[in-house]
Amino acid sequence: MDNAFDESTGYAIIAAMAPHPLPRIGAETHLRDDLMFDSIRLIELAIALERQFLLPSLDLNESTDLTTAGDVLNLVRQQLKTGGGA
């Protein structure tokens, strides 16, 4: 696992963790409405992303700005850009 960002890997992780996976997940796919993520699954998703991209703790439950898969990947990009990855 490394912190090199790959968007397709990010979407694949979201798809793998989704309680209700869809055939295609894109930037506008809603975490709760489309993929049926609940609080516990969001924590598990955050851990999977942290491990894959070597990030500090992500709190996907607390942010009301994170509603879509694209929002999550933008947060990962931001963390990596600001030195959040190892």
Buried (B, 14 or more C-beta within 10 A) or exposed (E): EEBEBEEEBBBEBBBEBBEEBEEEBEEEBEBBEBBEBEEEBBBEBBBBBBEBBBBEEBEBBEEEEBBBBBBBBBBBBEBBEEEBBE
